[in-house]
Every structure is written in structure tokens, then in C-alpha cells.
Amino acid sequence: MLLSSLGTSIANVGLPTLAQAFTASFQQVQWVVLAYLLAITTLIVSVGRLSDLTGRRRLLLAGIFLFTVASLLCGIAPTLRLLIAARAAQ
């Protein structure tokens, strides 16, 4: 819960800077936060069930790997669309 809240808060603070960096409107940049929240909200129950079927350890390791790769993509994203997609993957 802490990391989820922290990830959302950090992105909210950085929105004005992201808008300048990508020369985008504030409404467009808000999708960075919305993509993250929508992905978590829609997948949390089904991923919980998947962990019951496949094993929690295996799914946790896969989740950590996916989060790491998505975080790397967020860091090197040259476009706003790629940043939004990487945040959804996080």
C-alpha cells in the first residue's frame, strides 16, 4: 500500500515538469497517473486469483521483474505515449 500511494504521489508532484518536458497539456500528462491507477484497479482481483493458481512466490518475482523493466522504460521514455504505457505496466 505504501509503494502504491508513494508512486501516485510522486507522479502527481512531477506533472508540471512532465508537461514542460514533453510539451504537452496538463490534461495529457495526467494520463501518467490515471494509467497507473486504472491498471491497478482493474487487475488487482484477477492477479490475486492468478497468484492462488500459480503460486505467490512465482507471481511476486514476475511482478518485480515487470515493475523493474517498466520503471526503466519510464526513465528512458522519449515520448509521452511510451511513458503512459510504461506507467500502466508498472
C-alpha positions in Angstrom: 0.0 0.0 0.0 2.8 2.4 0.8 4.5 2.0 -2.5 1.3 2.4 -4.4 0.5 5.6 -2.6 4.1 6.8 -3.0 4.1 6.1 -6.7 1.0 8.1 -7.3 2.1 11.0 -5.1 5.4 11.3 -6.8 3.9 11.3 -10.2 1.4 14.0 -9.1 4.2 16.2 -7.9 6.1 15.8 -11.2 3.2 16.5 -13.6 4.0 20.2 -14.2 7.6 19.2 -15.0 6.5 16.4 -17.3 4.2 18.8 -19.1 7.1 21.1 -19.9 9.5 18.2 -20.8 7.0 16.7 -23.3 5.5 20.0 -24.4 2.1 18.6 -23.6 -1.0 19.9 -21.8 -1.6 19.2 -18.2 -4.7 17.1 -19.2 -2.5 14.9 -21.4 0.2 14.4 -18.7 -2.5 13.4 -16.1 -2.8 10.1 -18.0 0.6 9.2 -16.5 -1.2 8.9 -13.1 -4.5 7.7 -14.5 -2.9 4.8 -16.4 -1.2 3.6 -13.2 -4.4 3.8 -11.2 -6.6 2.2 -13.8 -4.3 -0.7 -14.3 -4.1 -1.4 -10.5 -7.8 -1.0 -10.0 -8.8 -3.3 -12.9 -6.2 -6.0 -12.3 -5.9 -6.4 -8.6 -8.6 -9.0 -8.1 -7.6 -11.2 -11.1 -3.9 -11.1 -10.3 -4.7 -12.1 -6.8 -6.6 -15.1 -8.2 -3.8 -15.9 -10.5 -1.4 -15.9 -7.6 -3.6 -18.5 -5.9 -3.3 -20.7 -9.0 0.3 -20.3 -10.0 1.9 -19.6 -6.6 2.6 -16.4 -4.8 6.4 -16.5 -4.9 6.4 -17.1 -8.7 4.0 -14.3 -9.4 5.8 -11.9 -7.0 9.1 -12.5 -8.8 7.4 -11.9 -12.2 5.8 -8.8 -10.8 9.1 -7.4 -9.5 10.7 -8.1 -12.9 7.8 -6.4 -14.8 7.9 -3.4 -12.5 11.7 -3.1 -12.9 11.5 -3.2 -16.7 8.6 -0.8 -16.7 10.4 1.6 -14.4 13.4 1.5 -16.7 11.1 2.3 -19.7 9.6 5.2 -17.7 13.1 6.6 -17.1 14.1 6.5 -20.8 10.7 7.2 -22.4 11.3 9.7 -25.3 7.5 10.2 -25.8 4.6 10.8 -23.5 2.7 7.8 -25.0 5.6 5.5 -24.1 5.7 7.0 -20.6 2.0 6.4 -20.1 2.3 2.8 -21.4 5.2 2.1 -19.1 3.3 3.5 -16.1 0.4 1.2 -16.9 2.8 -1.7 -17.0 4.1 -0.7 -13.6 
